[in-house]
Amino acid sequence: MFRFIHSSDLHLGKRFGNFSGDLPVRLREARHGALARLAAFAREHGASTVLLAGDTFDTETPSPEIRRQALAEMRHHAPLRWVVLPGNHDSLQASELWRGLQTEAPENVILAMDCQPLTLAPGVTVLSAPCTTRRPGRDLTEWMTGAATPEGTLRIGLAHGAVQSFSEETVATDVIAPDRARRSGLDYLALGDWHGAVAVDPHTHYSGTPEPDRFKHNRPGAALLVSVEAAGAVPEVQTLVTQSFSWRSLDLHLLDGMDSVSALQELLPEARHRRQALVRVIASGRSRLAGRTALAAAMAHAAPDFAYLDLDDAPLATECESADLDIIDRAGALREAADALLAEADDPARSTAEREIARAALTRLFSHCETINQ
């Protein structure tokens, strides 16, 4: 049996410029820390090798610190071997990067830079399809079909890119044949590019990223423990949760009259898990103005507990009656402004963006007046 860890899309050095404060630094450090977590899982499960199926680095020009510190971490975990494949973010077109890696890589780091069989162990061969550019424009795995290996050899493919609609940046000419494992006699095809784990077929898997970097997939960061018994056998694939930070989108559906604050509290993770959580709450349904402002206040109160907490209330419709607007004012300029904002928020002739601006302004006006009245 040959056992290995399949991972991809570490995106070391990712800047996370859409966040502020110390969070980008914490997220970058968590990505570097994924190397140690992968190594720990390999030792725990008796795996001899970690296959990194592309995008180990976030850009074609990572800083020397990012590159050399990654190699130092891999060296520390010898004799565990690391096989590093160029992906679309760190393709072979980044000649300076790969020259530097060739010069600095320790003995236990194998750079899969060529389309040729690579012997990992007696009877185990890796067939790699390194990305030549960010968008190669062809199926780089085609060569695997004609690659000869001794009878009985385990054939493990290693590639980065799209299989049908699974690509993050799909381009028709870049699609890897979804039945590449069958066509090329591969016992396992380790893929990178899609940031969530996906089984294409029993012999073909995307590992997903070990450390999430977006809300899109809404699942834990993970790697795959793969055990191949013999050539032709169906591999055993086990998911290993590797994340340090969780990224979650939570749906909060409200009905008119529902206590929005209680509903939110039931939805959010418990306090001890919040520091390492990035959470986006998507509020939908219907709510009175008071419930909407109470929800916004509850989110603001909870935010310091989290790495990041965000409220998307665009899908939430506002129920508003005369009594609600009376809290703002019963007459005069404020009431006229409130009536105008409510009309704009409910006007189907206006764009969604315009209606949302009006609704947000009305909610803020209501919250301000409610606070004053208290």
C-alpha positions, 0 to 999 in steps of 0.5 A: 500500500502507498499512502500520501496526503493530497493538498493544494491551493495553499496560496502562501503569501496571500495579502487579504487586502479586503480586511483591516487591522491585524487580520490579514497578518493572522490569515497569512500566518495561518496559511503558512501554518498549514504546512505543519498541520499537513506534516502532522497528519502525515506522521499520524497516519503513516503517509510518506509524501505530501502532494501539493497540486498547484498554487502553493504560492499566491503569486508568481513573485512571492517575496524571498521570505515567503519562499524560503520560510516555506522551504524551511518548514518542509525541510524541518519535517524530513524524511517526509517528502513534498512534491510541489506542482506549479499551478496557475497562480505560480506557473512555470512562467514565473521563471525567477520563482522556480529558479529560486526553488531549484536552488534552495529546495532541500532534498525532501522537496521535489519540484514537479516541473516536467511532464515526465514519470517521477518515481516516488517509491518502488512501484510508485510513479507520479505523472505531473502536469505543471501549469506552463502559464496562468491559462495554458489553453490546453489539457496539460494532462493529455501526455499521461495517456502515453506515458509508459510505466512498468506493469503493476506500477501505481500511476498517480496523476498530479494536475491543476485546473478545471474539470468541466464546471469545477474551475474557479476561473473556467476557460473551455480550452483549459478543461481537463478531461473529466475521465482522465484517470480512466483514459490514462490508467491512473490509480489516482488523479490529485487535482488542485484549483477548486478550493473545496474538496470534490470527488469527480469520480472514485479515482479523481479528487480535488483536495480543496485548500487546507486553509479557506480564504473565502465564503464561497465554499462554506465548508472546512479547510481540508486535505485528503489522506489517500491509500492505494492498495494496488494498481487498479484498486479503488483508492481509499480517500479520507478527509482531514480537517486542517483549517485554523480559521473557519469561514462560514455563511449563515442564513438567518430567515426572519418572519414578521414579529420574530425576535431577530436578536434571539434568532441571531444568537441561536445561529452564531457559533459559541463564544470560544470558537469566535476568535478564529471564525469569519462569519457572514450572516445573510438575513432574509425574509421580513422584519419590522424596522425595530427588528431590523435595527435590533439585528444590526445592533446585535451584530455590532455588539458581537463583532469584537468576538470574531475575527470578522463578522459581517451582515448582508441584509439586502435580501431582508424586506422591511415591514413598516407601518404608521406606528413604526414611522411615528417613532421617527416623528408624527409630522414635520420634516423628519416624518416627510423624509421617512415617508419618502425613504419608505416610498423609494425602498418599496418602489419597483421602478428603482434599481435594487441598489437604489432601494437598498440605499433608501432602506438602509437610510430609513433604518439608520434614521429609525435607529437614531430616533429610537435611541433619542426617544429612549 
